[in-house]
Amino acid sequence: MRIDEKLYLLRHLIDDESHIKVDEEACAKCKDRFCMNICPANVYSYLIIDGVCKVFVAYENCVECGTCRILCPFIEWVNPKGGMGISYRYG
Amino acid sequence: MTEKFDAIVVGAGPAGATAAQVMAKNRINVVIVERGEFPGSKNVIGGVLYVKTLNDLMPEIWREAPLERKVVQHAYCLMSDNKHTMVSHRNIAEADEVSGYTILRSKFDRWYAKKAQEAGATLITRTNVIDLLSDKGRITGVRTDRGDLFGNLVIVAEGANTMLCEKAGLIAKPQPDQMAIAVKEIVSLPSDRIQERFGLGKAEGAAIHYIGALFKGLVGFGFLYTNKDSLSVGYGAIISTMMKEQIKPYDLMEKFKQNPSVEPFLREGLLKEYQSHMIPEAGYAGMPKLYSDGVLVAGDSAMLANPVTGEGANLAILSGRMAGEAAVEAHTVENFTSKTLARYGEQLLNSSAVRDIKKQAGLLHYIERNTEIMSAYPDALNAALDDWFRVDGTTRSGKIRKIPSIVRSKRRLTRILNDAIVLGRKFL
């Protein structure tokens, strides 16, 4: 099963507002891209728009492990609002 | 919403729910603030809860708890690419209060938080604590996304993401070499199929811990646990080693699931849930300041996890109990300063569980610096046993005499001696 199919099984309550902020300037210059390479829920992806490198944050997919917060100083990750975000059925 | 309670607990996981229960039983007006839809909805466990700390708190209660299976079989599986060796221990004696049981957190935590409510604690769900409130350096309450709550004492059991503790200066933000990222899947399988496949009786369970290098350079571990009618299968690794190797946790997981020592157990299983969670691996050196004026820290927030034994939830219950008892004492003497609360820190650090963690301090860092360990010993064992079971015209004594050279082909002798000294000190 592909990862997007696995993520599709999850139940999220999605907030209108993102709980993840990134430093766009730092992201544009970043070569490591640990966020994209390690996030278990594929929240981060890099797109080149009009020749400019931009990080795209699909916060709706976040499973709230907090790994990105640990591996990058330019990601400001907080808990989603109360009641929002991932809701595991098994855990 | 602005209200005053005697005590506020942040997080309705096992640490928070235990602390709240202990306080409520002692007539302390306590509120638990949980950000999830219900207790357990944000929580993930590998699989096994050792019920001793639960039984010490509420004798015999584990008999009514929503436990999956009693672990009668504990095994270590040492993996190489196409070989593995399983060391399996089985005890089929009656279930008792020191056993490990597999659990699923959305069931267990929900039930367990209810025990705190039955004792008199108030539970508020769907409410996120954004910050701790303080006055002249003393914690006086919490700021939530639904208003402020005030109390004599706040017990922080926020889990592995320690934002509140960091803001309050109780802990430095954990570094990538201090945390592991684990992914886990719930794979459904009929209960009779599980029993046949693992050779278990009804209500009996197995726990298999996998050691070995799936990827060179990675410090990782795998696990497989049996629930009533599902399996919990997962793989975790120290974040810094994943950064170095640039591997996606779910790719690692797929590789693990395809390993011949894992794959046959999962056949025909249906994926029910994919999960991911961080595990504190900072050990003793990474523990936060456990108490300060008006505040106590318990559970994963206190970095209470043992990578060697896989303990975590039981340590949350243990620390939650001690924090709850310290809070009761503080209310009795009406003093909530760090001087009164120091007893909590002392008691926790003197517990056998934390003494184990202290003894193992530096173990993971040593392995991170010597990642060859992850593959060298499993590979040597597998090569030696493979040779032993091969009838190839060489003598048995010849096979035994070959063992030292097999081991030395995997790791240099000076390294082996150093490993023996360093690792020996961590356990003896």
Interface residues (C-beta under 8 A of the other chain):
Chain A: M1 I3 K6 L7 L9 L10 L13 D32 F34 N37 I38 P40 A41 V63 E64 C65 G66 T67 R69 I70 L71 V78 N79 P80 K81 G82 G83 G85 I86 S87 Y88 R89 Y90 G91
Chain B: R35 G36 E37 G40 S41 K42 N43 V44 I45 L104 R105 S106 K107 D109 T125 R126 T127 N128 I130 T144 D145 R146 A160 N161 M163 K173 P174 Q175 P176 M179 I181 V183 E185 I186 S230 I239 M242 M243 Q246 I247 K248 P249 Y250 L271 K272 E273 Y274 Q275 S276 H277 M278
